[in-house]
Structure formats: C-alpha cells, structure tokens
Amino acid sequence: MNDFMPDRTPMEDFNENRLSPTENGGPKVTIDKETLRTTENPDETIRHLLANYDLGAKLRQLRLRKKIALVDLGKHTGLSASMLSQLENGKLVPTLPTLARIAMVFDVGLEHFFADKRARRIFSIVRADERLRFPDRADSPTPGYFFEVLTFGATEKSMSAYLAEFPMHETKEARPHFHNGAEFIYVLAGQLAINYQSEDHLLGPGDSVYFDASEPHSYTGRSEEGTKAIVVTSQPRL
C-alpha cells in the first residue's frame, strides 16, 4: 500500500521551522482542522518521532569526545550555550540548519545523527494521542479516505499499518492505484467496497481481504456514518 500514502509523506509537510517554534522564535503551527486532527500538539508528535534518534545524546557524545565546552561550541556554531544545553537534554528539537552547523564543526555528515545503528528500533509503541490524521491527497476537495500511520516510530519497516477512514462516495469516484507488495484490510465498522481486477467486492465489519497489490485496486466507503478499517501493506519478497 505504498500508494495508499499521499504523494508526500506526513512528516515532509513539516519544515524545520515547524519542528521547534521555540528554538527560532517562529509561530506555532496552524493546521486545517477539516483535513488534520490530533489530540496532541503536532510539535509534540514530531518530538516523539525524532526522540527515536537520540539526537541530544549524540550531540553530547560528539562534544565530550572532542573535549569542547558548551560555551566554546557556541562560539563555533553561533548558537548560545543555553540553547546547546537544551538540545543535548532533549528540551529542544534541532532544526536541520542547526544540525548542519554542528555537523560542520565536528566534521561529520548529517547521517551521523540519523543512521547510527543504536537509533534503530525493533520495538516501537505509537500512543493513540500521538497519531496525526491526513487525507489521501492534500489537494483533493473530497478525499477518498483519511489515514493515521500506526507504525511511524519504527525504522527499517518490512510492513506498514494504517487506521483508515473512508467517507461515503460513489464507486465511480474511486481512484484505482497499484504498488509492489501485498495488502491486507480488516474492516472495523461500516461497509467498504473494493474494486480489484475490475470486480467489485463489499466488505462489512469483521471481514478482511488479502491481495497482491501490484494489480489495480480502489476503495469506496459505502456507509453514511463512515467506514473504518485497518490497512497493512508489506514490502515485496526478494
């Protein structure tokens, strides 16, 4: 279900200024409530995601390894010692420009902060209030479905899982797509129409389907109260 995702990944819609409004003095993020809903501040959700990489701990390790004091590092980077201390303690989320400044001082690439094997997680919990709700296409006035990513905290995933909500639409409004790998859908509530290989199939609560996602397929919610389902996609076998 790689194409179940929109053209842009959820986190690509947040630029570095939005990662840490308090660091650069920028305004808080405002989000269209019609297309994005969360019970947690979006900045906090991103903080939880980036916490998997232990950016502050890696920064501290670099500084101590080089035996550089916070004040001296501040002189090299143009950042205050107070800000650097908050970055190391995880109280602030560094922006990419900030990480780039620090990386240049220590002569490391940005991948040092994100590719360390110690940052990889094989056990990752996503709390209900951490999820963000997105439409299938950000530019669509009538989204075919909305989704919440259930596995965004894990790295190097062999599968992806989503909580999807399908508003009621006519079958002709469905947008067929296809992608590599397999797809599994379990209907939680409502009626979901799936078109696969030009055939229509209607699923109700408790019904599930598994299929080769390389064939064109589309989804349509058929319940006025809305349809909800768990959607899981896997990578193709090598």
N, C-alpha and C positions, 0 to 999 in steps of 0.2 A: 504494500500500500504506500510506496514512496510517493505516488501521485495522489494519494489521499491527502497528503500535505499540500499546502499552498505553494505558489511559486517561490516565496521566501519563507525561510524557517522562522518560527516565532521570535527567537532571540535576535534575528537580524533586524527586526523592526525597532530595536532599542539601540541607539547610538551611544558612544562613550559618554556623552554629556548626561544621558539619562541614567547611566549606571550609578552615578554618585552625585546627585544635585548638591549635596552639602560640601563636596570637595571643590567644586568650581564656582559655587555661588549661583548656579542656574536655577530655573524654576522647577517646581515639581511637575512630574509627568501628568498630562491630562489625557484621558482615554475615552473614546466613544463608548458610552455605556450600552449602546444598541448592538455593538459588534464585539465587545470585550468585557467580560465580567470576572471579577475575582473578589474573594472575601479578604484577601491580603493585599497590602500595598505592592504594586508591581516591582518597585525598587527592592522590596524585601525578598520577593520571589527570586529575583536575579542574584541577590546576595547569597541565597541558599544554593543556587546553582553554582556560582563561582567559588563557594566555600569548598566544593569538592577538590579544587586545585590547590588549596592551602597556599594562596599567593603570599600572604603575610609571612608565613613561616619560611618560605623560600627566599623572600627578600631579606629576612633577618639572617638566615644562614649565609647568604652571599656577603652581607655586610660584616658579619663576625669573622668569616673566613679571610676577608681582606683586612680585618682589624681597622675598620673605618668607623669613627663615631658618627652619631646621627647628625651632629652639627656640621661635620666635615662633608658628609654625604649630601647634606642640604646645600652646601656651597657649590658642589659639583653639578647638582641637578636643578638648582633654582627653586627647590621645594623647602618648606620650613621643616625644622627638626620635629616640631609638634605634629605636622601632617604625616611625616615619615613614620613617627612612632604610632600614630593611629592606623596607618596602613599595615604596619607589622603586627599590630594587635587585632587586626580584623575589624576595626571600628569604622574604617572607610574602605570602599571598593575602588581600587585604582582604575583610572581610565587607560586606554591604550597609549595615548601620548605620554602619560605618566610612566607607564611600564617601559616605554621606549627610551625615555630619558635615563631611567635606572639601568636598563639593559646596556646602554652605551657606556655608562660609567664602569660597569663590571665586565665589559667586553663579552657579553653573552647575547644570544638571539632571543627573541620573544618566545620561541618554542621552549626555552628553559622553564618558563613559568607554566606551560600547558602540556608539555609532553613527558614530564617526569613520570616514570613508572609508578612511583609511590602515590601519584594522584589518581591512578586508575581504581575504579570501584567495581566490584563484582556483587556487592550487596548495596542496594540503594532504595531508600524509602522516600516516597513522594506523599506528603501530607495533603489532605483534601483542600486546605486553605492556601496551599502553595500554587495550585494549578491556575492557569490562565485560559480563557475561552476565546477561540479565534474562529472566524468564518473560513470556509474553504478557499474563497478568493476575496482578498481585501477590497478589490474594486467592484465587486458584484453587489448591486442593489438588492438582490434576492438570493442570498447564499443557498446552495443546495444542502449544506449541512454546517454545523458548528462542531468544533472538536476541542478536547483538552488532552494534552500529552500526559500520559501516565508514567512515562519512563525517562523524562528529560534529565534526571540526575545521574543516570548511569552512562558510562563511557564504553566505547567499542561494543555496542549492542549487536547481537545477532538477530534480534527481533525488536519491534516497536509496538506499543499498545496505546490505544486512544479510547476515551469516552466520547462518543459521537451523539449528536442530537440532530434529527432530521425533521425540519418543518414540513408541513403538508404541501406537496407540489403535484402537478400533473406529470404523468410519465414522460410526456414529450419535452418537459423542461429539463430532464436529466442530462448530464454531460458525461458521455462514456469516456473512459480512460483505461490505460493498462500500464503495467510495470513488471519488472522482474520479481521473482519470488512467489511465495504463497500468501494467501489472505484468509483470515478466519473472522467470522462475525457471529456474535451472540446477542440476540435481541432481548433487551431488558423490559421494554414497555412499548406499546403501540404496534403498528403494522409497518413493515419495511418491504418495499418492492425492490427486487434486484433483477436487473436485466443482464443476462450472461449468455454470450454467443447467440444474441438476438432472441433469446427466450426469456419470458417474464416469470418470476418466482415470488410468491408472497410469504413472508415470514412473520410470525407472531411471537409474543412473549415466550421465552424458553426455547425457541427454535434457534438453530445455528447452521452455519454453512462454512465449508472449507473449499477453496478452489485455487486453481492455477491463475495467478493474477496477470500473466502475460497475455491473456485473452481479454478483449474489450469488455468492460462491465460498468454498470452505473447503479446508483441508489436513488430511491424516491420515498420520502415519508408519506404514508397514506392515512395517518390519524390526525384529526383536528387538534387533539391535545398534545401532539408531538410524539416522536418516536425516539427512543434512546437505545443505544447498543454499544457493546464493547467490540472494538475492531483491533485485530492483531495482525501484523504483517511480519514476514520473515525474509531474510536475505536468501538468494538462490544458492543451492548447493554447488560447491566447487567440484 
